[in-house]
Amino acid sequence: MIPKSHPRYESLILRERLVKGMRDGIVALEGLIAHGRGETFDYLIGERTMPYALEAERTAVATLLLASRPIISVNGNTAVLVASEISKLSEILSAPIEVNLFHRTEERLQKIVEHLKKHGAKKVLGMKGDARIPGLEHERGKCDREGIFSSDVVLVPLEDGDRCEALIKMGKEVIAIDLNPFSRTARTATITIVDNVVRAIPNMVKMAEEMKELKKEELKEIKNNYDNKEILKRCIEEIINHLQGEMEK
């Protein structure tokens, strides 16, 4: 039992959820390593959602609302951390969820699908694997033809850089949630949200509820005013400022 008085209570609770997810066969062991790496970058931004992240999240929602065939790609970590929130976002945006895994087994796929449906997901794809993303030889190259393969906009929390590049080459717009602004994913994606997925997805749910009634012209204006390189630049500047502030305490 972790006492709520512990200064790292929220962080430790997330870790425990991931460990349980691993024991339940939803999270891969490698997913724990990936979470630790992301947590390091969360420290660097002060473990809070910054204005540049809110701008990226708002643009992401506008882009998903404008999409003809939006899709939300989910892996084990995302399913364990924000299943209910992802399911709610999927419903608001009319965007199906597709489970896509690097460490793919049919058993693990099924467990993640069941976990998402238990938390409110209506349409979850990924079991067919009847199409392949060109240029990817590993298991994340497998996808559903009616899902990721046919989509025009893909929301990909906790992404692999090579799949992000492959999706861009297919002509898709890619929205990545990545705490590392230096990663290949962050630099390749159409829109990069440098924020913790447990903050970003709830933010996007709230924004989607507010923005779904906006006219297309208003959504297009939000999208057209966005500059991903500028967002990453602001993020890196904020990391430097945050570290300098910590050193001066």
C-alpha positions as CSV (number, residue, x, y, z in Angstrom):
1,M,0.0,0.0,0.0
2,I,1.4,3.4,-1.1
3,P,0.4,6.2,1.4
4,K,-1.1,9.3,-0.3
5,S,1.3,11.3,1.8
6,H,4.2,10.0,-0.3
7,P,5.7,12.8,-2.4
8,R,5.7,10.6,-5.5
9,Y,2.3,9.1,-4.9
10,E,0.8,9.7,-8.3
11,S,3.9,8.5,-10.1
12,L,4.1,5.4,-8.0
13,I,0.5,4.6,-8.6
14,L,1.0,4.8,-12.4
15,R,4.0,2.4,-12.0
16,E,1.9,0.0,-10.0
17,R,-0.8,0.0,-12.7
18,L,1.8,-0.8,-15.3
19,V,3.3,-3.6,-13.3
20,K,-0.2,-5.1,-12.8
21,G,-0.8,-4.7,-16.5
22,M,2.3,-6.6,-17.2
23,R,1.3,-9.4,-14.8
24,D,-2.1,-9.5,-16.5
25,G,-0.5,-9.9,-19.9
26,I,-1.5,-6.5,-21.2
27,V,1.9,-4.6,-20.9
28,A,5.1,-6.0,-22.3
29,L,8.1,-6.1,-20.0
30,E,9.8,-3.7,-22.4
31,G,6.9,-1.3,-21.8
32,L,8.1,-0.7,-18.3
33,I,11.4,0.4,-19.6
34,A,9.7,2.8,-22.1
35,H,7.6,4.3,-19.3
36,G,10.7,5.0,-17.2
37,R,12.3,6.8,-20.1
38,G,9.2,8.9,-20.6
39,E,9.0,9.7,-16.9
40,T,12.6,11.1,-17.1
41,F,11.5,13.6,-19.7
42,D,8.4,14.4,-17.6
43,Y,10.7,15.5,-14.8
44,L,12.4,17.9,-17.3
45,I,9.2,19.7,-18.1
46,G,8.1,19.8,-14.4
47,E,5.5,17.1,-14.6
48,R,2.8,19.5,-15.9
49,T,1.0,20.4,-19.1
50,M,2.7,23.4,-20.6
51,P,1.0,26.0,-22.9
52,Y,2.8,24.7,-26.0
53,A,1.4,21.2,-25.2
54,L,-2.1,22.6,-24.8
55,E,-1.7,24.3,-28.2
56,A,-0.7,21.0,-29.8
57,E,-3.5,19.1,-28.1
58,R,-6.1,21.7,-29.3
59,T,-4.7,21.4,-32.9
60,A,-4.7,17.6,-32.6
61,V,-8.4,17.7,-31.7
62,A,-9.2,20.1,-34.6
63,T,-7.3,17.8,-37.0
64,L,-9.1,14.7,-35.8
65,L,-12.5,16.4,-36.1
66,L,-11.6,17.4,-39.7
67,A,-10.5,13.9,-40.6
68,S,-12.5,11.7,-42.9
69,R,-11.1,8.4,-41.4
70,P,-9.5,9.2,-38.0
71,I,-8.1,6.3,-36.0
72,I,-6.6,6.0,-32.5
73,S,-3.7,3.6,-32.2
74,V,-3.3,2.0,-28.8
75,N,-0.5,-0.2,-27.3
76,G,-0.4,-2.0,-23.9
77,N,0.9,1.0,-21.9
78,T,-1.8,3.3,-23.2
79,A,-4.5,0.8,-22.6
80,V,-3.5,0.4,-19.0
81,L,-3.0,4.1,-18.3
82,V,-5.9,5.8,-20.0
83,A,-8.4,3.1,-21.2
84,S,-11.5,5.0,-20.1
85,E,-10.3,8.3,-21.4
86,I,-9.2,6.9,-24.8
87,S,-12.6,5.2,-25.1
88,K,-14.4,8.5,-24.3
89,L,-12.2,10.4,-26.9
90,S,-13.0,7.7,-29.5
91,E,-16.7,8.1,-28.9
92,I,-16.7,11.9,-29.2
93,L,-14.5,11.9,-32.3
94,S,-16.2,8.9,-33.9
95,A,-12.7,7.5,-34.3
96,P,-12.3,3.8,-33.8
97,I,-9.5,2.4,-31.7
98,E,-6.9,0.0,-33.2
99,V,-4.6,-2.1,-31.0
100,N,-1.1,-2.1,-32.6
101,L,1.8,-3.8,-30.9
102,F,5.5,-4.3,-31.3
103,H,5.6,-7.4,-29.1
104,R,2.5,-8.9,-30.7
105,T,0.8,-12.1,-29.7
106,E,-2.9,-13.0,-30.4
107,E,-3.4,-13.6,-26.7
108,R,-2.1,-10.2,-25.7
109,L,-4.1,-8.5,-28.5
110,Q,-7.3,-10.1,-27.2
111,K,-6.6,-9.1,-23.6
112,I,-6.1,-5.5,-24.6
113,V,-9.2,-5.5,-26.7
114,E,-11.2,-6.9,-23.8
115,H,-9.6,-4.4,-21.4
116,L,-10.6,-1.4,-23.6
117,K,-14.2,-2.7,-24.1
118,K,-14.5,-3.2,-20.4
119,H,-13.6,0.5,-20.0
120,G,-16.2,1.7,-22.5
121,A,-14.7,1.3,-26.0
122,K,-17.3,0.6,-28.6
123,K,-15.2,-0.3,-31.7
124,V,-11.8,-1.8,-31.3
125,L,-9.8,-3.1,-34.3
126,G,-6.5,-4.8,-34.6
127,M,-7.3,-8.5,-34.4
128,K,-7.4,-9.0,-38.2
129,G,-4.0,-7.8,-39.1
130,D,-5.0,-8.1,-42.8
131,A,-2.8,-5.3,-44.1
132,R,0.8,-4.1,-43.6
133,I,2.4,-0.7,-43.3
134,P,5.0,-0.5,-46.1
135,G,8.6,-0.7,-45.0
136,L,8.0,-2.1,-41.6
137,E,9.2,-5.7,-41.1
138,H,8.4,-6.0,-37.4
139,E,5.0,-6.7,-35.9
140,R,3.9,-3.1,-35.7
141,G,3.8,-3.2,-39.5
142,K,0.6,-5.4,-39.2
143,C,-2.6,-3.4,-39.1
144,D,-6.3,-3.7,-40.1
145,R,-7.2,-2.7,-43.6
146,E,-10.3,-0.9,-42.4
147,G,-8.4,0.9,-39.6
148,I,-4.9,2.3,-39.7
149,F,-4.2,1.2,-43.2
150,S,-7.2,3.2,-44.6
151,S,-7.0,6.1,-42.2
152,D,-6.1,9.7,-43.0
153,V,-5.2,10.9,-39.5
154,V,-3.7,8.6,-36.8
155,L,-3.4,9.5,-33.1
156,V,-0.4,7.5,-31.8
157,P,0.3,7.8,-28.1
158,L,3.7,6.3,-27.2
159,E,4.9,5.7,-30.7
160,D,7.9,4.0,-32.4
161,G,9.9,6.4,-34.6
162,D,10.1,4.1,-37.6
163,R,6.3,3.5,-37.7
164,C,5.7,7.2,-37.4
165,E,8.0,7.7,-40.4
166,A,6.3,4.9,-42.3
167,L,2.8,6.4,-41.7
168,I,4.0,9.8,-42.9
169,K,5.3,8.2,-46.1
170,M,1.9,6.7,-46.6
171,G,0.5,10.2,-46.8
172,K,-1.2,10.2,-43.4
173,E,-1.2,13.0,-40.8
174,V,0.3,11.6,-37.5
175,I,-0.4,13.0,-34.1
176,A,2.1,11.8,-31.6
177,I,2.1,12.0,-27.8
178,D,5.8,11.9,-26.9
179,L,7.5,13.3,-23.8
180,N,10.9,13.3,-25.6
181,P,11.0,16.3,-27.9
182,F,14.3,15.1,-29.3
183,S,13.0,11.7,-30.5
184,R,12.6,10.7,-34.1
185,T,8.8,10.4,-33.5
186,A,8.6,14.0,-32.2
187,R,10.5,15.4,-35.1
188,T,8.7,13.4,-37.8
189,A,5.1,13.7,-36.6
190,T,2.7,16.2,-38.1
191,I,1.7,17.3,-34.6
192,T,3.7,16.4,-31.5
193,I,2.2,16.6,-28.1
194,V,5.0,16.8,-25.5
195,D,3.0,15.8,-22.5
196,N,2.3,12.8,-20.3
197,V,-0.4,10.6,-21.9
198,V,-2.3,10.6,-18.5
199,R,-2.7,14.4,-18.9
200,A,-2.9,14.7,-22.6
201,I,-5.8,12.4,-23.3
202,P,-8.1,13.8,-20.6
203,N,-7.2,17.3,-21.9
204,M,-8.2,16.2,-25.4
205,V,-11.4,14.7,-24.2
206,K,-12.4,18.0,-22.6
207,M,-11.4,20.0,-25.8
208,A,-13.2,17.6,-28.1
209,E,-16.4,18.0,-26.1
210,E,-16.0,21.8,-26.5
211,M,-14.8,21.9,-30.1
212,K,-17.1,19.3,-31.7
213,E,-19.7,22.1,-32.5
214,L,-17.2,24.4,-34.1
215,K,-17.5,25.1,-37.9
216,K,-15.1,23.5,-40.3
217,E,-13.6,27.0,-41.1
218,E,-12.8,27.5,-37.4
219,L,-11.2,24.1,-37.1
220,K,-9.1,24.7,-40.2
221,E,-7.9,28.0,-38.8
222,I,-6.7,26.3,-35.7
223,K,-4.9,23.7,-37.8
224,N,-3.4,26.1,-40.3
225,N,-1.9,28.3,-37.5
226,Y,0.1,25.4,-36.1
227,D,3.8,25.0,-36.5
228,N,5.2,21.8,-35.1
229,K,8.9,22.9,-35.3
230,E,8.0,26.0,-33.3
231,I,6.2,23.9,-30.7
232,L,9.3,21.7,-30.2
233,K,11.6,24.7,-30.0
234,R,9.4,26.2,-27.3
235,C,9.4,22.9,-25.4
236,I,13.2,22.6,-25.5
237,E,13.5,26.3,-24.3
238,E,11.2,25.5,-21.4
239,I,13.2,22.5,-20.4
240,I,16.3,24.7,-20.3
241,N,14.5,27.3,-18.3
242,H,13.1,24.8,-15.9
243,L,16.5,23.2,-15.2
244,Q,18.1,26.6,-14.7
245,G,15.3,27.4,-12.2
246,E,15.9,24.2,-10.3
247,M,19.6,24.9,-10.1
248,E,18.9,28.3,-8.6
249,K,16.7,27.0,-5.8
